[in-house]
Amino acid sequence: MPNPDVRFALVREPTNPLALPVAYPMLSELARAIHVDRAGAPIELQDAVPLNIRDWGEVLGVAIWTLGEGGDRHRYIGLAWLDGGGRRQLEAALKARHSTAPTIGRAA
């Protein structure tokens, strides 16, 4: 079970067993970190992706990729954990941060 003090987190290397999540106190801060990382590129979000985090067990998150010019996945940003929330919650937070780059969502 996740630490009750951590409500939002981003795991940039989920296949690395030593990778630790970067915790954010508010969803808006997680959205800001994603916008900085995407650097204006369009992104794709995939909901309900399982992740096994050391000391947390298995949790569900939202996988995030930047997209290339042809719309194909270009670079993996990471997996966002949203305290039980999903893709729609993250999309709303990203839109609230006023990015002009498109966000493409796909259900798992």
CORRAGI-V858537 format. One record per residue. RES is the residue in one letter. PSI is psi in whole degrees, 0 to 359 (* if undefined). OMEGA is omega in degrees with one decimal (* if undefined). D_LAST is the distance of its C-alpha to the last C-alpha in Angstrom with 2 decimals. Layout:
BEGIN
res=RES psi=PSI omega=OMEGA d_last=D_LAST
res=RES psi=PSI omega=OMEGA d_last=D_LAST
END
This chain:
BEGIN
res=M psi=135 omega=179.3 d_last=22.29
res=P psi=156 omega=175.2 d_last=22.12
res=N psi=128 omega=-177.6 d_last=25.45
res=P psi=342 omega=178.0 d_last=26.19
res=D psi=345 omega=-179.7 d_last=27.65
res=V psi=119 omega=-179.5 d_last=24.45
res=R psi=333 omega=-177.9 d_last=22.22
res=F psi=139 omega=-178.0 d_last=20.22
res=A psi=159 omega=176.4 d_last=19.74
res=L psi=126 omega=176.1 d_last=18.51
res=V psi=112 omega=-175.1 d_last=18.40
res=R psi=334 omega=179.9 d_last=19.23
res=E psi=73 omega=-173.9 d_last=19.53
res=P psi=342 omega=177.9 d_last=17.17
res=T psi=352 omega=177.1 d_last=18.45
res=N psi=114 omega=-176.5 d_last=21.97
res=P psi=344 omega=179.4 d_last=23.14
res=L psi=355 omega=-179.3 d_last=25.70
res=A psi=134 omega=177.9 d_last=23.53
res=L psi=147 omega=176.3 d_last=23.85
res=P psi=147 omega=172.0 d_last=21.73
res=V psi=117 omega=-175.9 d_last=23.53
res=A psi=146 omega=176.8 d_last=23.99
res=Y psi=136 omega=-177.4 d_last=24.47
res=P psi=336 omega=-178.2 d_last=26.51
res=M psi=152 omega=178.8 d_last=24.91
res=L psi=325 omega=179.5 d_last=21.63
res=S psi=328 omega=178.4 d_last=23.73
res=E psi=323 omega=174.5 d_last=24.78
res=L psi=316 omega=178.2 d_last=21.29
res=A psi=319 omega=178.6 d_last=20.63
res=R psi=317 omega=179.5 d_last=24.00
res=A psi=322 omega=178.1 d_last=23.26
res=I psi=317 omega=178.5 d_last=20.12
res=H psi=320 omega=178.1 d_last=22.32
res=V psi=315 omega=-177.9 d_last=25.05
res=D psi=322 omega=-177.3 d_last=22.91
res=R psi=339 omega=175.7 d_last=21.40
res=A psi=44 omega=175.9 d_last=25.03
res=G psi=354 omega=-179.8 d_last=24.41
res=A psi=150 omega=172.1 d_last=21.85
res=P psi=152 omega=179.2 d_last=18.91
res=I psi=160 omega=173.1 d_last=15.58
res=E psi=137 omega=177.7 d_last=11.89
res=L psi=135 omega=175.9 d_last=9.53
res=Q psi=122 omega=-175.0 d_last=5.96
res=D psi=159 omega=170.9 d_last=5.48
res=A psi=44 omega=176.5 d_last=6.05
res=V psi=123 omega=179.9 d_last=7.20
res=P psi=145 omega=179.0 d_last=10.35
res=L psi=134 omega=176.9 d_last=13.62
res=N psi=108 omega=-178.4 d_last=17.12
res=I psi=130 omega=179.5 d_last=19.60
res=R psi=132 omega=-179.9 d_last=23.26
res=D psi=356 omega=178.1 d_last=25.01
res=W psi=333 omega=-172.0 d_last=21.89
res=G psi=199 omega=-178.2 d_last=20.19
res=E psi=131 omega=176.5 d_last=16.46
res=V psi=162 omega=175.0 d_last=14.57
res=L psi=142 omega=-179.4 d_last=11.06
res=G psi=190 omega=179.9 d_last=10.75
res=V psi=117 omega=177.9 d_last=9.49
res=A psi=142 omega=-174.7 d_last=9.90
res=I psi=126 omega=175.9 d_last=12.44
res=W psi=147 omega=165.6 d_last=14.08
res=T psi=157 omega=-180.0 d_last=17.14
res=L psi=144 omega=176.5 d_last=17.49
res=G psi=182 omega=-177.6 d_last=20.66
res=E psi=327 omega=179.7 d_last=23.02
res=G psi=2 omega=-179.4 d_last=21.45
res=G psi=5 omega=178.8 d_last=17.97
res=D psi=157 omega=178.6 d_last=16.80
res=R psi=130 omega=-176.0 d_last=15.44
res=H psi=305 omega=-174.9 d_last=18.69
res=R psi=135 omega=179.1 d_last=18.60
res=Y psi=124 omega=177.2 d_last=16.33
res=I psi=317 omega=179.6 d_last=17.32
res=G psi=190 omega=179.0 d_last=15.71
res=L psi=124 omega=-179.1 d_last=13.48
res=A psi=133 omega=173.9 d_last=14.45
res=W psi=129 omega=-169.9 d_last=15.16
res=L psi=39 omega=176.3 d_last=16.10
res=D psi=46 omega=179.3 d_last=18.17
res=G psi=350 omega=178.7 d_last=15.69
res=G psi=177 omega=-178.0 d_last=14.35
res=G psi=205 omega=-174.3 d_last=11.04
res=R psi=315 omega=-176.9 d_last=10.08
res=R psi=322 omega=177.0 d_last=12.72
res=Q psi=317 omega=178.9 d_last=15.29
res=L psi=319 omega=177.6 d_last=14.96
res=E psi=315 omega=179.9 d_last=15.19
res=A psi=319 omega=179.2 d_last=18.28
res=A psi=320 omega=178.2 d_last=19.80
res=L psi=318 omega=178.2 d_last=19.42
res=K psi=324 omega=180.0 d_last=21.05
res=A psi=337 omega=177.5 d_last=23.72
res=R psi=2 omega=171.9 d_last=24.69
res=H psi=45 omega=173.0 d_last=25.64
res=S psi=146 omega=176.3 d_last=24.03
res=T psi=355 omega=179.0 d_last=24.81
res=A psi=144 omega=-177.8 d_last=22.16
res=P psi=149 omega=173.8 d_last=19.18
res=T psi=125 omega=-178.5 d_last=15.71
res=I psi=125 omega=-179.1 d_last=12.89
res=G psi=143 omega=175.1 d_last=9.63
res=R psi=132 omega=173.8 d_last=6.38
res=A psi=153 omega=179.7 d_last=3.79
res=A psi=* omega=* d_last=0.00
END
